């Protein structure tokens, strides 16, 4: 859910207004700041490969933003739950913290 909601703020979703109409509504300074801040993500994903083929970080930017935004939202929700209910038991015979298992689950 966090992934899909984050799409509203990615490189394409930001181009739609509150009514779903395609129209520029951000100030030019906001667009430029967005481009500058997402360049690190483009660079990061440019260094990844899938089956030996390089990823085009600019082409996958929207999905990368949504994946990272969704993960961040889910992790904040998880930590909020932990604060209210306490840390759960660890998995026996697995030498990982619950936080590590959270991120391992995401990676899977």
N, C-alpha and C positions, 0 to 999 in steps of 0.2 A: 504494500500500500504506500509506504514511504517513497519507494522508487517512482511509482506512477504520479504521486503528488508533486514530487520534485521536478518532473518534466515540465510543469508550469513555469519553472524558473530556469530552464536550460537554454541552450543557444537557439532553439526554435520556439519553444513554448513562451518565451519572453516577448515574442513578436505579436501575441494575441492579447487583446484587451479583456476586460472583465466580462464582456458579453460574448467572448469567443470570436470576435471579428479580427481578421488579420489587418493590423494597422500599427504603425510605429507610435508608441505612446511613452517610451522612455526618453529622457533627455539625452542629447548627444554625449554629455559627460558621463552619464550612467552607462551607456553602451560602451564607451571607450574603457571605463573602469572595469566593466565585465570582461571585455576582451583581454585586458592586461592580467586580470586575476585568473582567467581560465587558461592562459598560455602555459602555466606550469603543468596543468593537467594534460594539455596537448603534448607537451614535451615528454611527460612521464609515459604516456601510452604509446608514443612514437618509439619507445625503447622496448616494447613488448613484441613478442611474436606468437603466432598460433600456427602450429604445424609447420614451423619454419618460415612462415610468411609474416612480414612485418605488419604491424597494425598502423593504420593512419589515424593518429590521435585527433586530428581535426574532424575527420569523417565520423568518428565514434564519440565525439564530445558529448552529445546529448545523453547517450546511454551511460557514459562514464560519470557524468554529473549526477544522473539519476541513481546509479548504483551507489556512489559515494554518499549522496544525500539521504538515500533510503537507509543505508547502513548506519549513518550517524543518527537518524531519527530512531531507528530500532534500538541502537545501543543506549541512547538516552532513556528510552522507555524501559529497557531492561534494568538500567541502573536505578531508575525511579522505583521500579517494582522491588528491587533489592532493598532500597532504603525503607520501604514500607513493611516488607515481609521478612527481611533478613536473608543472609546468604544461604543458599541451598547446600545440600550435601555434595561432596565431590564424588566423581565416579571412581569406584574402586579400581585399583591396578592401572589407572591412567594418571600419569604424572603431569597433569595440566590443571591450571586454575579454571574456575568457571568462566572468567573473562576470556581466557584463552580458548575455551571450548565454544564460547559465543562466536568468536571470529573464525574458528575452524569450521563451525557450522555454516557461516556465511561463505567461506571459501569453497565448501562442498557444493 
